[in-house]
């Protein structure tokens, strides 16, 4: 369903005449991290560094930042989406709508709405959210909760194609921002909490035709199938692909994380359970796997391996390495040679960890603690981090100038025991008994982390943890939000708070920065929701109103 | 029910230590229009001029206005309320909540919530709104949709007293901001759309005890009863008192408007129907009427007489007159000698008027058109203005420096005929058949009106009419909002648009300005709702998201 905006004067289709919404190319996508006039990719570049070379806004003048426009989405279900920007038009998604907004004024240009059968929503575990769109050649690509990938005309919002990925009644859903890599639209699925078998798919951007499907859990006889019990466990083996991968166009490899094996209870699925809780290096044209690395074999705690893969060139022993950095829910920050999957470093980035004492650099495997061994033997134990991880989906940012990774960490654990579980269609597929949820006094910390050691150069503790994305810039700034509404700028070198603005809802979105006519802007969505808001039971969020709105800030001049 | 804010750090009861929330006196209320550090009364002064002597923000620098904080109320039902400000604390009401907000930062200090039996809401005709609070001696007074007046402790939000005014099941409701005059809390009722008999009441601010009730429709034998048919019509005769009156402390007279007679159909209630669609000059201590003036005898069109009464000193023929100005829904702008109720001027302020050709200055009565006479004879006719009036409740502002009244007018009519009507408890009490709603191309116009002639010095046409209040300042500025979200500053002398900001919802609130530590602030609530939004069927508002939020702006420095 497409609706034009009718609001008097404020929303005029004619405005499109004033902005150039030209089709953009694969080359534009490759250069996205270097061209701050556009934001074309999830992560502000294929490398997902969420770093901008813009420095108009910097430590000296950031206190002059003021809102220049706001755009209300009417979405009360949580705004986790990252805006895209092309040709003076901002594109923003919610689980039910896609908006085109004039970036200069904040006026709506078009909107596209999705209606869901309420039955669809029975198997959305963690918030009816959407995390953003992808763009190529005049089309905007997004996913839907009811398992479709759709392409919209960027000029009109009209649907160009709509392809069903699979049947939502199997427990699948889609919240992911697609990735366009080497001319293929790649999208993953959620659902390991409901007993799905995970996969990743490639689509033709022109027609929406499926080009390939990569199952993340092998069928009997396929490579990796020996890491599963010899029963039907693989059929509901999990390994969702619900966060967007990154891409190295020179190596032509996409790095995509996979989720937890199903069920959470590890005792009923002996083995490493490949390729769950892993990163897969994939050829985008074919979906073939070049290499894989498993963060958490036989993942005992629903750690997933989906968190973002940040690509950078890091120095190690005098050598420049093409690495992938990944702060896993399991509490370790992995640095991996992205040419071959070899582990270079893996250090804890959380304050408290009890499930493993480290990662063996030779084997790449975690060194399980006695606590975890007791857990695997069926006992109730206290494990840190807990299911929400040392960091959840909220993406970190990497600043090549400071060499630091900025991440909103979570500092929590739980008292937990394995419990019997049987797969039932569309039923929660956990098999654990949680005796108690545990938290440090500061449930979250914004940390500036040295990737090779996991150690924090500075830290900003938060009583209520942050599920906001992070942005960093050449202006030596770090931007992030709070579920209590504050949007804040920090000094990238010291963590000093330099500026703050109270938006009207909680921030769980992904800030971006961009420029237009020589002026730098910062945009973030504010709209509380998501997994912690729904399941966290945090009384301190009780009075935070639901959103949502897109806020755009610039220096006052 | 009182709830403290728990949001981490953002909301701290301790903040009250940083602001002085001293009790304020009757003298403070009398001086409110001269003391811009506080906003203690509905209308920014007993005279309801909505004029501020502040000029820090002026025509030269208003373009530097930026939002400094926003406070989300979580109210999606329309924000028509005017904020109050005292001792560094802002008080804001919605139909269900009262908020105390730190004016410096926008952080919540306390909130008080009201829960309604859903049955209460059956007889709310025009939006579940509230228009604001009154304040005296450390207590905040407000009304509730279910017919209570309550007093809250300004420091804690705890309820001090709660008095039931009458039974909502009779069709009554309360949305009005109370008036504290000469130490009495005065509050009126709505309900003439549901067959009530209107009244106004005075309460003791200390105890909540009722001091007096003034019926606006006389019982048989009482003065004015001869203006009603000799049947039971008076029992359901209307005359609601749903907008706050103004007060002249020197004359000790409160000027309070009364609403339409019931039912709308005038043919079934022959006579002038006193004291409906009138202004009553009342002694606040006793509720006694000193004089009355009826704007629309036998009100044929639900014009009401409730619109605000703005008090000023105007020159007429070399003489300074203590006047009351009133832009009635019937399309005439009345200037009345407020010492005695004598009519000084009454001129049309709308572009099109067909119901009357003028007002006879000697008798004070409208000169009915043939069209209206045809209507009274039972025929279908085209009448301008229509039920929503030439101006609805949205209060105008008067600037003594320009001598102009700034009002958001409505330019509409209807094709209508009387229809049979019988009173049934809790049922709509109209008795008209509307064949068609008619509008000028510009449904509303912000006009700068000469009070003595009704002529506009300048006009800003609006395709979607504005139901926002107006504010004017010594900075020669006029502020008002739009239901499409824009908050705008105009040059008070020319109407030139000088500044605008897009809030996230539609503005139907009442802007105020105030100062703190030598800095001037402008505050307005944004949250669409109200009668036009609900009943107007305006497709251009379909995509405006519901609010609400309190926005505070200041000059960037």
Contacts between the chains, C-beta under 8 A, distances in Angstrom:
chain1	res1	chain2	res2	distance
A	3	B	543	7.2
A	5	B	543	5.5
A	6	B	539	5.3
A	6	B	540	4.7
A	6	B	542	6.4
A	6	B	543	6.6
A	7	B	464	7.7
A	7	B	484	4.8
A	7	B	485	8.0
A	7	B	540	5.3
A	7	B	541	7.0
A	7	B	543	5.8
A	7	B	544	6.1
A	8	B	462	7.4
A	8	B	463	4.2
A	8	B	464	4.4
A	8	B	482	8.0
A	8	B	484	5.5
A	8	B	540	4.9
A	9	B	463	6.8
A	9	B	484	7.4
A	10	B	484	4.8
A	10	B	485	6.9
A	10	B	486	7.1
A	10	B	502	7.3
A	11	B	543	7.0
A	64	B	556	7.3
A	66	B	66	4.0
A	66	B	67	6.9
A	66	B	556	6.1
A	67	B	66	7.0
A	67	B	67	5.1
A	69	B	501	7.9
A	69	B	502	5.5
A	70	B	502	6.6
A	70	B	503	7.0
A	70	B	504	5.0
A	71	B	502	7.9
A	71	B	504	7.4
A	72	B	485	7.8
A	72	B	504	3.6
A	72	B	505	6.1
A	72	B	545	3.9
A	73	B	545	7.0
A	74	B	543	7.8
A	74	B	545	3.7
A	74	B	546	7.2
A	105	B	502	7.6
A	106	B	502	5.6
A	107	B	502	7.6
A	108	B	543	6.9
A	111	B	543	7.1
A	462	B	8	7.4
A	463	B	8	4.3
A	463	B	9	6.8
A	464	B	7	7.7
A	464	B	8	4.4
A	482	B	8	8.0
A	484	B	7	4.7
A	484	B	8	5.4
A	484	B	9	7.2
A	484	B	10	4.7
A	485	B	7	7.9
A	485	B	10	6.7
A	485	B	72	7.8
A	486	B	10	7.0
A	501	B	69	7.9
A	502	B	10	7.2
A	502	B	69	5.6
A	502	B	70	6.5
A	502	B	71	7.8
A	502	B	105	7.7
A	502	B	106	5.6
A	502	B	107	7.6
A	503	B	70	7.0
A	504	B	70	5.0
A	504	B	71	7.4
A	504	B	72	3.5
A	504	B	504	7.3
A	504	B	549	4.9
A	505	B	72	6.1
A	539	B	6	5.3
A	540	B	6	4.6
A	540	B	7	5.3
A	540	B	8	4.9
A	541	B	7	7.0
A	542	B	6	6.3
A	543	B	3	7.2
A	543	B	5	5.5
A	543	B	6	6.6
A	543	B	7	5.9
A	543	B	11	7.1
A	543	B	74	7.8
A	543	B	108	7.0
A	543	B	111	7.1
A	544	B	7	6.0
A	545	B	72	4.0
A	545	B	73	7.0
A	545	B	74	3.6
A	546	B	74	7.2
A	549	B	504	4.9
A	556	B	64	7.3
A	556	B	66	6.1
A	556	B	556	4.2
